[in-house]
Amino acid sequence: MNFLNEISYQYPSADSLASGRPNEDHFDSINFKQYEQAFIKYFSEKKGIQSERAEKLLYQYGPTAGIANEIFKTYLSSQFEISCEAEHIIITNGCQEALTLLIIEFLKAESDYILIPEPSYIGISGIVKALGKNMKPVSMLRYDHNVNQYVIDLNTLELNILLLRNSNKCPKLIYLNLEFNNPLGFSVSEQDKLALLALCQKYDIAIIEDNPYGLFNFAEQRVPTLKSLDNDNRVFYIDSFAKTLCPALRVGCLVCPAGREKQVKSLIELKSFVSVNTSQLSQSIIMGFLLNNSFNFKGKLETANKDYFDRRNAMLSALEKHFGLLESVSWNIPGGGFFLVINTPWEFTFNDVEECARDFGVIFMPVSFFANEDMHWSKVIRLAYSNLDVAQIEVAVSKLAKFLVHKQQTSQSTKSEIEYVL
């Protein structure tokens, strides 16, 4: 991430297909004061106090777990059909704090491991490394050319679990991002989710379900979350409002399974040491929004989803238009979210990213940046369509195509030189 920030700084005129930020135009509809006042009204009535006193309480330190978890409980039920108790919800400083708390809570012994699909969101492997904990990257994703999509290989996952156990190591957790995955843009069927749950039950492995993109769905039907399918109380569900409402608010939530009261207590205690509490002002804006919108994002995201759908289609059209001269190149068609990926026959390094930004005016993201061991991903590129408008996407993809044609020609020249020498 530091490298990409440096590239963006060095070449500010380059179009970025690397950034998975939400479209800033959708921030215009956020009425912070209105939402804050809606929550103050709710809070004062609930506590039986004057609104002036309720407002001042928002400016104070507050309960570590959150100030109105009942609202989040209703939101989770309304939006995702997730049933839980308010006492099992911890309001966090974005998803990253929730990940940090779970890593500290679960990986206590030297033999404890977390399984992380290769590739995955770099925030999870980064915090595991920063805390000095153990992780096992698992190459459990394969490309199915029949559906132009990545799918999960459960046999590979089970093999890695057994390898750890046979080495006297204990796989305690697995991290999963199954809805419009970052970085690969794939989603997992209900059937495969049930199989994942059964496998984790078999080996008593807790699951972190990270779902920041789940509401950005371009289809009418939505596959149930792992959490809503979990009958064995092993899924710790993480949600964030960074993409749906506003990243700057830094509000997320961690939903713990029933029957794990001891762990809930421990996680809340950990949070009190890590951050004391999540900003009550930020919480009030999120909860005021939910109160004013029937506890869901359906109305707000209707416009956003149409926008991201149009941007995805613009990128697909641009790829079809500009990538005709490229051999052995394919891409997936995500059903939602912010990203798609391109499979190529060439490897990409830091130098390629800089060359493309410098000489062709566009920044892309090699998926190898999200991998720890499996260098197969050096031949795959992630493109984000969320942060550029339709016209910018067309221009950026045309620039990227010119770079890849250059890459193809260079590769062919190098191959010819090697064959000549041989």
Residue pairs with C-beta under 8 A, 6 or more apart in sequence:
1 122
3 350
3 353
4 18
4 19
4 353
4 363
4 365
4 369
7 14
7 353
7 354
7 357
7 363
8 14
8 16
8 19
8 363
10 354
10 357
10 358
11 357
11 358
11 361
11 363
13 361
14 357
14 361
14 362
14 363
15 361
15 362
15 363
15 388
15 392
15 395
15 396
15 399
16 362
16 363
16 384
16 387
16 388
16 396
17 362
17 363
17 364
17 365
17 383
17 384
17 385
17 388
17 396
17 397
17 400
18 363
18 364
18 365
18 382
18 384
19 384
19 387
20 182
20 338
20 339
20 384
20 386
20 387
21 247
21 384
21 386
21 387
22 242
22 243
22 247
22 304
22 338
22 386
22 387
23 304
23 307
23 308
23 311
23 386
23 387
25 307
26 300
26 303
26 304
26 307
27 246
29 300
30 245
30 246
30 285
30 289
32 285
34 288
34 292
35 284
35 285
35 286
35 287
35 288
35 289
35 291
35 292
36 58
36 281
36 284
36 285
36 288
37 288
38 288
38 289
38 291
38 292
39 68
39 283
39 284
39 285
39 287
39 288
39 291
40 51
40 54
40 55
40 58
40 284
40 288
41 51
42 68
42 71
42 287
42 288
42 291
43 54
43 57
43 58
43 67
43 68
43 284
44 50
44 51
44 53
44 54
46 68
47 54
49 57
57 280
58 280
58 281
58 284
59 280
59 281
60 280
61 276
61 277
62 277
62 280
63 277
64 90
64 268
64 271
64 272
64 276
64 277
65 89
65 90
65 91
65 268
65 271
66 72
66 89
66 90
66 91
66 253
66 277
66 278
66 283
67 91
67 280
67 283
67 284
68 283
68 287
69 86
69 87
69 89
69 91
70 86
71 287
71 290
71 291
71 295
72 86
72 89
72 91
72 253
72 287
72 290
73 84
73 85
73 86
73 89
74 290
74 295
75 290
75 295
75 296
76 82
76 84
76 89
76 237
76 239
76 253
76 255
77 83
77 295
78 294
78 295
78 296
79 215
79 295
79 296
79 297
80 211
80 214
80 224
80 225
80 227
80 228
81 224
81 225
81 228
82 225
82 227
82 228
82 237
82 255
83 228
84 255
84 256
84 258
85 258
87 261
87 264
88 255
88 256
88 257
88 258
88 260
88 264
89 253
89 254
89 255
89 256
90 98
90 101
90 253
90 254
90 256
90 264
90 267
90 268
90 271
91 251
91 252
91 253
91 278
91 283
92 98
92 101
92 251
92 252
92 253
92 254
92 271
92 278
93 250
93 251
93 252
93 275
93 278
93 279
94 240
94 242
94 250
94 251
94 252
95 123
95 210
95 212
95 238
95 239
95 240
95 242
95 252
96 123
96 127
96 252
97 252
97 271
97 274
97 275
97 278
98 238
98 252
98 253
98 254
99 123
99 124
99 127
99 175
99 208
99 210
99 238
100 127
100 131
100 274
101 254
101 267
101 270
101 271
101 274
102 173
102 208
102 236
102 254
102 267
103 114
103 127
103 128
103 131
103 133
103 173
104 131
104 270
105 263
105 266
105 267
105 270
106 112
106 114
106 172
106 173
106 206
107 113
107 114
107 128
107 131
107 133
107 134
107 172
107 173
109 170
110 134
111 134
111 168
111 169
111 170
112 133
112 134
112 169
112 170
112 172
113 134
113 135
113 136
113 164
113 169
113 170
113 171
113 172
113 173
114 124
114 128
114 133
114 134
114 135
114 136
114 171
114 172
114 173
114 174
114 175
115 135
115 136
115 138
115 157
115 160
115 161
115 171
115 173
115 174
115 175
115 205
116 124
116 125
116 128
116 135
116 136
116 137
116 138
116 174
116 175
116 372
117 137
117 138
117 140
117 141
117 152
117 175
117 176
118 137
118 138
118 139
118 140
118 141
118 371
118 372
118 373
118 374
118 377
119 141
119 183
119 184
119 367
119 368
119 370
119 371
119 374
119 377
120 175
120 177
120 370
121 177
121 182
121 183
121 210
121 370
122 369
122 370
124 175
124 208
124 210
125 135
125 137
125 372
128 134
128 135
129 135
134 169
135 372
136 160
136 164
136 171
137 371
137 372
137 373
137 374
138 156
138 157
138 160
139 156
139 373
139 374
139 376
140 152
140 153
140 154
140 156
140 157
140 160
141 150
141 151
141 152
141 153
141 184
141 186
142 150
142 151
142 153
143 149
143 150
143 151
143 343
144 150
144 151
145 330
148 330
148 331
148 332
148 333
149 186
149 332
149 333
150 181
150 184
150 185
150 186
150 332
150 341
151 186
151 188
151 192
152 188
152 192
152 196
154 192
154 195
154 196
154 199
157 174
157 199
158 199
158 203
160 171
161 171
161 199
161 203
161 205
164 170
164 171
165 171
165 203
171 203
171 205
172 205
172 206
173 205
173 206
173 207
173 208
174 200
174 205
174 206
174 207
174 208
175 208
175 210
176 196
176 207
176 208
176 209
176 210
176 226
177 209
177 210
177 211
177 212
178 187
178 188
178 193
178 209
178 211
178 226
179 187
179 188
179 211
179 213
179 214
179 217
179 223
179 225
179 336
179 337
180 186
180 187
180 213
180 214
180 216
180 217
180 334
180 335
180 336
180 337
180 338
180 339
181 187
181 213
181 337
181 339
182 212
182 213
182 337
182 338
182 339
183 339
183 341
183 365
183 367
183 370
183 382
184 332
184 339
184 341
184 367
184 382
185 332
185 334
185 337
185 339
185 340
185 341
185 382
186 332
186 334
187 223
187 334
187 335
187 336
188 196
188 223
189 223
190 223
190 224
190 229
193 223
193 224
193 226
193 229
194 229
196 207
196 226
197 207
197 226
197 229
197 230
197 232
197 234
197 235
200 206
200 207
200 234
201 232
201 234
204 234
205 234
206 234
206 235
206 236
207 226
207 230
207 234
207 235
207 236
208 236
208 238
209 225
209 226
209 227
209 235
209 236
209 237
209 238
210 238
211 225
211 237
211 238
211 239
212 239
212 240
212 242
212 243
213 243
213 336
213 337
213 338
214 222
214 225
215 244
215 297
215 301
216 243
216 301
216 304
216 305
216 308
216 336
216 337
216 338
217 305
217 335
217 336
218 305
218 308
218 309
218 312
218 335
218 336
219 335
219 336
225 237
226 235
226 237
227 235
227 237
227 255
230 257
233 257
233 258
233 259
233 260
234 257
235 257
236 254
236 255
236 256
236 257
237 254
237 255
238 252
238 253
238 254
238 255
239 252
239 253
239 255
240 251
240 252
240 253
241 249
241 251
241 252
241 286
242 249
242 250
242 251
242 252
243 338
244 297
244 300
244 301
244 304
245 285
245 286
245 289
245 297
245 300
246 285
249 279
249 282
249 285
249 286
250 278
250 279
250 282
251 278
251 279
251 282
251 283
251 286
254 267
256 263
256 264
256 267
271 277
289 300
290 296
293 299
293 300
305 336
308 336
308 337
308 338
308 385
308 386
310 390
311 385
311 386
311 388
311 389
311 390
311 393
312 334
312 340
312 385
314 385
314 390
314 393
314 394
315 340
315 383
315 385
315 393
315 397
316 331
316 333
316 340
317 394
318 393
318 394
318 397
318 398
319 331
319 342
319 397
321 397
321 398
322 397
322 398
322 400
322 401
323 329
323 401
323 404
325 401
325 405
325 408
326 344
326 401
326 404
326 405
326 408
327 345
327 408
328 344
328 345
329 342
329 343
329 344
329 345
329 404
330 342
330 343
331 340
331 341
331 342
331 343
332 340
332 341
333 340
334 340
338 384
338 385
338 386
339 382
339 383
339 384
339 385
339 386
340 382
340 383
340 385
341 367
341 380
341 381
341 382
341 383
342 380
342 381
342 383
343 379
343 380
344 379
344 380
344 381
344 404
345 379
345 411
346 379
346 404
346 407
346 408
346 411
347 375
347 378
347 379
348 364
348 366
348 368
348 378
348 379
348 381
349 366
349 378
352 366
352 407
353 363
353 364
353 365
353 366
355 403
356 362
356 363
356 364
356 400
356 403
357 363
359 403
360 399
360 400
360 402
360 403
360 406
361 399
362 396
362 399
362 400
362 403
364 381
364 382
364 383
364 400
365 381
365 382
365 383
365 384
366 377
366 378
366 380
366 381
366 382
367 377
367 378
367 380
367 381
367 382
368 375
368 377
368 378
368 380
370 377
370 382
371 377
383 397
383 400
385 393
388 396
